[in-house]
Amino acid sequence: MGQTNIARPAWAAPLVTTLFFAWGFSTALNDTLVPKLKALFSLNYTEAMLIQFCFFTAYFVMSWPSAQLIAKLGYMRGIVTGLVIMAVGCLLFTPAARMGVYPLFLLAFFILATGITLLQVAANPLMALLGSEETASSRLNFAQAFNSFGTFIAPLIGGFFILGSGLAQAPDPAQTSPAVLSAFRSSQAAVIQPTYIVIAGIFLVFALIFWLVRRYAAAPATGVVALDLHVLRRPQLALGCGAIFVYVGAEVAIGSLMINYLIQPTVFGVTAKAAAYYVSLYWGGAMVGRVIGAAVLRFVRAGIVLGVAALGAAALAATAGFNSGWFAGYALIAIGLCNSIQFPTIFTLGIDRLGDETPQGSGLLCMAIVGGAIVPVLVGVLIDQVGLAHALLLPVLCYLYIAAYGFWTARRSHVFP
């Protein structure tokens, strides 16, 4: 089906931009729920990281089905569907909290992320279409800035509403009756419900708005790109998929463990609520770094900038892993600044010179986001074995791989300043 003419009212692009904020906010809010549910259900770190496993697995499982659905529904109806699914995921937190059942929380995370995946698959190309081709990159970068703002705000909201009551440790199940344990979990989890009910309501309001304006900014999908693994014969793409995998994994793992790391007496020794505010600085650093990086990338080759940023992140993670006190804490937070340009730069380098195979390459790079499901669980296993600080060695290795990829591409890429 060919591309039809679409209406481009002035409000269309700003309205779609709000979606970037929505999924950034929803994703970063997980960082406050990991320590909350860990304490509530007496989880080890491996079990707690299943939250991110369920969340980011949805990207891998649902990306291609989402593309198929959007090909049938069109972008705007796809956005409406994604928002409704996200609202359903948020509403599932209520029965999960009332019943005090951890697997039900994990199901809610997966459904929420399914909606986010559908939203991303629809919103990114739609934003590019809502204006001239010459300004498409500018619109997407502006929208990504709102995504970063969402990740910055979320820990502040989560810290106040979800962690404000602290991290009450669940009583020992071996010495507590099931009824008492269930009542404790339900009462402690009750603080989660209002936040996600409000968020669900906001998503439904936006779903209604997009449904009402669907005819004004609708752009039908032009078809679905078949999953073709043969494109991985291009080493820059194949290695780029690996870089996306380890980058998202390291970024999510660090954000997930940061509260538990900072509340340690040997680091900051602050409350969980206060630590959540520091997590916002982690994500805020990424937002600021994108502005700085955009200027630097105009003059320095992308692969070099990527390599330097990744080396900086590796050095900071190693500093946090082998030191203590405020120096170690701020080193961990500063990783956000080094993270800033890594994802978009890896993505750009990965699809460089793919030509007609660019859509397939983009799809595979998006699927590599599943690293956010795998790496945090592996970090959780390491924490349970060697301790929280020394487990940061795995993110160090992730960043070293990215640095190697960046410097390698700098020698052969067409992505110049």
RALINPE-V875804 format. One record per run of one state. SS is the DSSP state (H for helix, E for strand, - for the rest). FROM is the first residue (numbers start at 1). TO is the last residue. If there is no record, write none. Layout:
BEGIN
ss:SS from:FROM to:TO
ss:SS from:FROM to:TO
END
This chain:
BEGIN
ss:- from:1 to:9
ss:H from:10 to:28
ss:- from:29 to:29
ss:H from:30 to:40
ss:- from:41 to:44
ss:H from:45 to:48
ss:- from:49 to:49
ss:H from:50 to:73
ss:- from:74 to:74
ss:H from:75 to:99
ss:- from:100 to:101
ss:H from:102 to:129
ss:- from:130 to:132
ss:H from:133 to:161
ss:- from:162 to:172
ss:H from:173 to:175
ss:- from:176 to:177
ss:H from:178 to:212
ss:- from:213 to:213
ss:H from:214 to:217
ss:- from:218 to:228
ss:H from:229 to:233
ss:- from:234 to:234
ss:H from:235 to:262
ss:- from:263 to:271
ss:H from:272 to:296
ss:- from:297 to:301
ss:H from:302 to:321
ss:- from:322 to:324
ss:H from:325 to:339
ss:- from:340 to:341
ss:H from:342 to:350
ss:- from:351 to:354
ss:H from:355 to:386
ss:- from:387 to:389
ss:H from:390 to:410
ss:- from:411 to:417
END
